[in-house]
Amino acid sequence: MNPRALKMIEAALHPLIKKGRRVERIKLVVSSDAPISTLPFVQTRFGSVRVAPDGLVRKGLAYLMEEPGLPGRGFAWVFQAPTPKVER
């Protein structure tokens, strides 16, 4: 796995873990076209995160989402593409 991608995942995961969210309940949602989508799990310093490919997510975007069940749901962008500027 790309070390830069792993670093970005861990940076996004850290605030969720710090808030008391359990890594076992968090999934990494990625594009179905992304190379990482072929992996079942990504091993981070916090533990294993399940990879969940999604055909509706554009390639280049990724986010962490906690499984439902607890009040408030953990969410963090791993990578969010910049929004294009619209000139008026």
N, C-alpha and C positions, 0 to 999 in steps of 0.2 A: 504494500500500500504506500502511496505517496506520503512522505513525512510531513509535507506542508498541509495536505488535506487532514491528516491526523491531528496536527497542531490546531487547525481551525475548528475541528470537531470538539477537541478537548477544551478549547477556549470558550466555545458556546455552551458546553456541558457544565463547566465549573460553576456558574451562577445558579444553575438548577440544583446541583448537588449541595451547594452552600445553603440553599433555602430549605434543605431537608428532603428533596425529591430523591427517590431511589432509582438508581441506574437500571435496575431490572425492569422498571415500568416505562422506560423511555425508549422510543424508536427513532431512527434516523430515516427521514423520508427523502428520497432522491428520485431523480428522473429514471425511467426505465432504460433510457439510452446511456446512462452514465456507467463508466467501467466499474464503479463501486457497487452497482446494483446486482452484480453476480455473486457478491459475498453475502453469506447469511448473517454474519456478525462482524463488528469492528471492535477489536480489543483496544480499550483506552486505559489510561492510568486509573480511572475510576471503576473499571469493570467492562464487561461486554455490552455493547449496544446493538440491538437488532436492526438490520437494514431492511427498510420497507420500500421497494420500488413502486412508483406511482406514475402511470401514464399521463396524468394531468399536470405533472410538475415538469417545467421546462428544463432542459439540460443546462447545467450551470447553477441551478438553484438547489438548496438543501436546507432542511430544518429539522430540529429535534422537537418531538411532541410526546408528552406523557400520556399513557393510556388513561381512559376515563375511569372514574371511581372515587377520586378524592375531591374535596372542595377545591375549586380553582384547578386549572390544568396547566402544567408546566409547558412552556413553549419558548424556543429560541431559534433565531436564524443562524445557520452555519455560514451560508453565503447567500446574499441577496443581490441580485443584479441591480446595477444603478438604474433608476428610472430616467427615461429620456427627457431632456428639457424641451419644452414646447415654447416656441417663440410666438409672441402675439403681435 
